[in-house]
Amino acid sequence: MRVLGLVVHEKELLELQYLLKREMQEILLDLNDERIERVIKRAMKERYRILFKLLTKVAPQSEYAQFAVSYRREMKQ
């Protein structure tokens, strides 16, 4: 495991949060698409997990709380 530091301005941090949340919302929508194969959905869930962990590091709890519920629900399926 590597530990990396990152210095960003407030505006850049907000943009990073926005991009992460938008990508996670897209994944949640795609997980409900029955046309997508199970193996692809498994990869999407892994990507969601990684993005969620990253979001928890760059956003306050109030910003990622809604994704935590979706995270738990989707990972159980």
Steps between C-alpha positions, in 0.01 A plus 500: 500500500626844408415820677471798270431862576304737282468875523198648326312826514146509636354537150696196380385300800136583425552395138654170612205435731257581219674266254507214750133539591395525136690186404353313797147607401560372147617165636189472719279565199686242290478236774123506457527435126402139437679495164841520669661164573572383853879498455491862383285597796751337734774720353273804532441422868874481556547835330218648711672370814828664402332830411303495825815453706664786313196722555514433875854640499422823317145587609325563831267228626194701405614485136552123480231378741245446222749282315567290810141373497523417130842346560367258761189415298684435174782299656250256652352411161 
